């Protein structure tokens, strides 16, 4: 199913490209969430000259190809826009791009993107320090899928996250195959296992399946290791979590503490990156279970908070807990998520006593659509 819906990152990118001191713009995010589509929306109304090239169109690519694309853009004149898609398929792309950027007098506007977020982020760290800005494009939110496809909250809790899967929802087996083959296997099999050092591929795949069973739940490394069929250790599991976060499949939150060393040693709270990934592992009847809808709802709130600038944690002390602690520019928001599960505000009250400057927020399914439209505006308005 195709949609003309334009995601918000397009407007942010357009604004950056119009600034006088524009750096290299790097777009990263999960597979199949509309990064290339968004760029094409931008180019369709771009008022200046541009050159778009996709490295995926060639059987063999090398640095000479990238040099050719740069020269084509330079010939268009001062300030022309160069967009390179699937940049990670060009060997040593970051070193080549650094060299071209540093010596060019034309001051091109440059946007690079691709399907393998890990490879792109790795190249940035190696060569392009101080020369780029990253725009992270996450999975589709409830508000976006409601606007584009008419989703209600119940439908989003089961299938939300990937626009390309919408037309397959009536046939679960087909929907499952799309998620597994076009997204999960492409990410795990190609983006990670072919390009990263993962000594135990079978264990790595198993860890993903296990983690998907813990949406918005705290899990100790000891418990996780106990469920793996092969021997591992805490450092190995932490490395797995880093890789899954790098490809936008699973995020893990640390426990909030004023003492940093306690935060780093805490058990992680798992956020599966979107409901579709959870349903793929649990089956389509996830809402029939008494506890699962509440967990999924808490997960989607956490996923939207993950998209904001700043830092996100959870908090627990003995029997007191707060679902999410969001910290941004010196402000602290203590966020409790309430749905069908029975929960008290005892943890929220305990956190506020311990951190009096924190602003308490309660999010329920009734007000979630407002939160989803603009989470930061919602927090700023309702944080007492």
C-alpha positions in Angstrom: 0.0 0.0 0.0 1.4 3.4 -1.0 0.9 6.6 0.8 1.8 10.2 0.2 2.2 10.9 3.9 5.3 12.8 4.6 7.3 12.1 7.7 8.5 14.9 9.9 12.2 14.3 9.4 11.8 15.7 5.8 10.9 19.2 7.1 13.8 19.1 9.6 16.2 18.0 6.8 14.9 20.7 4.5 15.5 23.4 7.1 19.1 22.2 7.7 19.8 22.2 4.0 18.8 25.8 3.8 21.3 27.0 6.4 24.5 28.7 5.4 26.7 26.5 7.4 25.2 23.1 6.4 27.2 20.1 7.3 27.0 16.6 5.6 23.5 15.4 6.4 23.3 11.7 7.4 20.0 9.8 7.5 20.0 6.6 9.6 17.2 4.4 10.8 15.5 1.0 10.5 14.9 -0.7 7.1 11.6 0.0 5.4 10.4 3.0 7.3 10.5 5.5 4.4 14.0 7.1 4.4 14.3 7.1 0.6 10.7 7.9 0.1 11.1 11.0 2.4 14.1 12.1 0.4 12.2 11.8 -2.9 9.4 13.9 -1.4 12.0 16.6 -0.6 13.6 16.5 -4.0 10.2 16.8 -5.7 9.8 20.3 -4.4 13.5 21.3 -4.1 14.0 24.7 -5.7 17.7 24.4 -6.5 19.7 22.0 -8.6 20.4 18.5 -7.3 21.9 15.2 -8.2 20.5 11.9 -6.8 22.5 8.6 -7.1 21.8 5.2 -5.7 24.7 2.9 -5.1 22.3 0.0 -5.1 21.8 0.4 -8.9 25.3 -0.8 -9.7 26.7 -4.3 -9.6 30.2 -3.0 -8.7 30.9 0.2 -6.9 34.1 1.8 -5.7 35.4 5.2 -4.7 35.7 6.3 -8.3 31.9 6.0 -8.7 31.5 8.3 -5.7 34.0 10.8 -7.1 32.0 10.8 -10.4 28.7 11.6 -8.5 30.5 14.4 -6.7 31.8 15.9 -9.9 28.3 15.8 -11.5 26.9 17.8 -8.6 29.8 20.3 -8.6 29.1 21.0 -12.3 25.7 22.2 -11.3 27.2 25.1 -9.5 27.6 26.6 -6.0 25.3 25.1 -3.4 23.9 22.2 -5.5 22.6 19.3 -3.6 24.1 15.8 -3.8 22.2 12.8 -2.5 23.8 9.4 -2.3 21.5 6.5 -1.3 22.9 3.1 -0.1 26.2 4.8 0.6 27.4 1.9 2.7 27.8 -0.2 -0.4 30.8 1.9 -1.5 34.0 0.6 0.0 35.8 3.2 2.1 33.0 5.7 1.4 33.6 7.7 4.6 37.3 8.4 3.8 36.5 9.3 0.2 33.7 11.6 1.3 35.9 13.3 3.8 38.5 13.9 1.2 36.0 15.4 -1.3 34.4 17.5 1.4 37.6 19.0 2.7 39.1 19.9 -0.7 35.9 21.1 -2.5 35.4 24.8 -3.1 31.9 24.4 -4.4 30.4 23.8 -0.9 27.8 21.3 -2.0 24.9 20.4 0.1 25.3 16.6 0.8 22.9 14.0 2.1 23.8 10.4 2.5 21.6 7.5 3.6 21.3 3.8 3.3 19.6 0.6 4.6 22.4 -0.5 6.9 22.5 1.8 9.8 25.4 0.1 11.6 27.7 0.3 8.6 26.9 4.0 8.1 27.4 4.9 11.8 30.6 3.0 11.8 31.9 5.0 8.8 31.0 8.3 10.5 33.0 7.5 13.6 36.0 6.5 11.6 36.5 9.4 9.3 33.9 12.2 9.3 34.2 13.7 12.8 33.0 17.3 12.9 31.7 17.2 9.4 28.2 15.7 9.7 24.8 15.8 11.4 22.7 12.7 12.0 19.0 12.6 11.5 17.5 9.4 13.1 14.4 8.1 11.4 12.6 5.7 13.7 9.7 3.4 13.2 6.3 4.9 12.5 4.4 6.2 15.5 0.7 5.7 16.3 0.0 9.3 15.2 1.7 8.7 11.8 0.0 5.4 11.1 -3.4 6.9 12.1 -2.9 9.8 9.7 -1.6 7.7 6.8 -3.6 4.5 7.2 -6.5 5.2 9.6 -5.1 3.1 12.4 -6.9 2.9 15.7 -4.9 2.1 18.9 -5.8 -1.5 19.0 -4.6 -2.1 15.5 -1.4 -0.3 16.2 -0.7 -2.4 19.3 -0.7 -5.5 17.0 0.7 -4.4 13.7 2.2 -0.9 14.1 5.6 0.2 12.9 6.2 -0.6 9.3 4.1 1.0 6.5 5.0 -1.6 4.0 3.3 -4.4 5.9 -0.1 -2.7 6.1 -1.5 -4.3 2.9 -0.6 -7.8 4.2 -2.4 -7.6 7.6 -5.5 -9.7 6.5 -3.2 -12.6 5.7 -1.0 -13.2 8.8 1.3 -15.7 7.1 2.1 -13.3 4.3 2.5 -10.4 6.8 4.8 -12.6 8.9 6.9 -13.5 5.9 7.3 -9.9 4.9 8.5 -8.9 8.3 10.8 -11.9 8.7 12.4 -12.0 5.2 12.3 -8.4 4.1 13.2 -6.8 7.4 14.4 -9.0 10.3 16.5 -11.4 8.3 17.9 -8.6 6.1 19.0 -6.8 9.2 20.3 -9.7 11.2 21.7 -11.8 8.3 23.2 -9.0 6.2 23.6 -5.8 8.1 25.0 -7.5 11.3 26.3 -11.0 10.7 28.0 -10.2 7.4 29.6 -7.0 8.6 30.1 -7.3 12.3 32.2 -9.6 14.5 29.6 -12.0 16.0 31.3 -15.2 17.0 28.1 -17.2 17.7 25.5 -16.4 15.0 23.0 -19.0 16.3 23.2 -17.6 19.8 22.8 -14.1 18.5 19.6 -15.0 16.7 18.2 -16.8 19.7 18.9 -13.8 21.9 16.8 -11.6 19.6 13.8 -14.0 19.9 14.2 -14.1 23.7 14.4 -10.4 24.0 11.3 -9.9 21.9 9.3 -11.7 24.6 10.1 -9.0 27.2 8.5 -5.7 25.9 8.8 -2.9 28.5 10.2 -5.4 31.1 13.3 -5.3 33.2 15.4 -8.5 32.7 18.6 -9.3 34.5 21.6 -10.5 32.5 21.7 -13.6 34.7 18.1 -14.5 33.7 18.8 -13.8 30.0 21.9 -15.9 30.0 20.0 -18.8 31.7 17.6 -18.9 28.7 20.3 -19.1 26.0 21.1 -22.6 24.8 24.8 -22.0 24.6 27.3 -20.6 27.1 27.7 -16.8 27.2 28.6 -14.1 29.5 27.3 -10.6 30.5 29.7 -8.8 28.2 28.5 -10.9 25.3 24.9 -10.1 26.0 25.7 -6.4 26.4 27.4 -6.5 23.0 24.3 -8.1 21.5 22.1 -5.4 22.9 24.4 -2.7 21.4 24.1 -4.3 18.0 20.4 -4.6 18.1 20.1 -1.0 19.2 22.4 0.1 16.4 20.0 -1.4 13.8 16.9 -0.1 15.6 15.4 -3.5 16.5 15.6 -3.5 20.3 16.4 -0.7 22.7 17.5 -1.2 26.3 17.2 1.3 29.1 19.4 1.7 32.1 18.1 2.3 35.6 18.1 6.0 36.6 20.4 6.9 39.4 22.2 10.0 40.5 25.3 7.8 40.8 26.5 6.9 37.3 28.2 3.6 38.3 24.9 2.3 39.5 23.2 3.1 36.2 25.9 1.3 34.2 25.6 -1.8 36.3 21.8 -2.0 36.3 19.6 -4.7 34.6 18.3 -3.4 31.3 14.6 -2.7 30.6 13.8 -4.0 27.1 11.9 -2.0 24.5 11.1 -3.9 21.3 11.3 -1.2 18.7 7.7 -1.5 17.4 4.6 -3.7 18.0 5.0 -5.5 14.7 8.3 -7.1 15.8 6.7 -8.3 19.0 3.6 -9.7 17.2 5.9 -11.5 14.8 7.3 -13.5 17.7 4.2 -13.8 19.7 1.5 -14.3 17.1 -1.5 -12.2 16.0 -3.7 -12.8 19.1 -1.5 -10.8 21.5 -4.4 -8.6 22.7 -6.3 -11.7 24.0 -3.8 -12.1 26.9 -4.7 -10.3 30.1 -1.2 -8.8 30.6 0.3 -8.4 27.1 -1.8 -5.3 25.9 -0.6 -3.3 28.9 3.0 -4.2 28.3 2.8 -3.4 24.6 1.2 0.0 25.4 4.0 0.8 27.8 6.4 -0.2 25.1 5.0 2.1 22.5 5.1 5.0 25.0 8.7 4.2 25.6 9.5 4.0 21.9 8.2 7.5 21.3 10.2 8.9 24.2 13.2 7.2 22.7 12.8 9.4 19.7 13.2 12.6 21.6 16.5 14.4 22.2 17.8 13.8 25.7 18.2 10.6 27.8 15.7 8.0 28.8 15.8 5.6 31.8 13.5 3.6 34.1 13.6 3.7 37.9 13.2 1.1 40.6 14.0 1.1 44.3 12.9 -2.0 46.2 9.1 -2.3 45.4 8.8 1.2 44.0 9.2 1.8 40.3 8.5 4.4 37.6 8.1 3.3 34.0 10.2 6.0 32.4 12.5 8.8 33.5 13.2 11.3 30.7 15.9 13.9 31.2 16.5 16.8 28.9 18.4 20.1 29.4 18.4 19.8 33.2 14.7 18.9 33.4 13.5 15.5 34.7 10.1 14.0 33.8 8.9 11.0 35.7 6.4 9.2 33.4 4.0 6.5 34.6 2.0 4.6 32.0 -1.4 3.3 32.9 -3.5 0.9 30.9 -5.5 -2.2 31.6 -3.0 -3.5 34.2 -3.6 -2.6 37.8 -0.9 -0.1 38.8 -0.7 2.4 41.7 1.1 5.8 41.8 3.2 4.7 44.8 6.4 4.5 42.7 5.7 7.9 41.1 5.2 9.5 44.6 8.4 7.8 45.9 10.4 9.2 43.0 9.1 12.7 43.5 10.0 12.6 47.2 13.5 11.6 46.2 13.8 14.0 43.3 11.5 17.0 44.1 12.4 18.9 40.9 11.1 16.0 38.7 7.8 16.6 36.9 5.2 13.8 37.2 3.4 12.7 34.0 0.7 10.0 33.7 -0.1 8.6 30.2 -3.3 6.6 29.6 -4.8 5.1 26.4 -7.3 8.0 26.3 -4.7 10.7 26.2 -2.1 8.8 24.3 -3.2 10.0 20.8 -2.4 13.6 22.0 0.9 12.5 23.4 1.8 10.6 20.2 1.2 13.6 18.0 3.9 15.7 19.7 5.4 14.0 22.8 7.8 16.9 23.7 5.0 19.4 23.6 2.8 17.2 25.7 5.5 16.8 28.4 6.2 20.5 28.5 2.5 21.3 28.8 1.4 18.7 31.3 4.6 18.3 33.5 3.6 19.9 36.8 
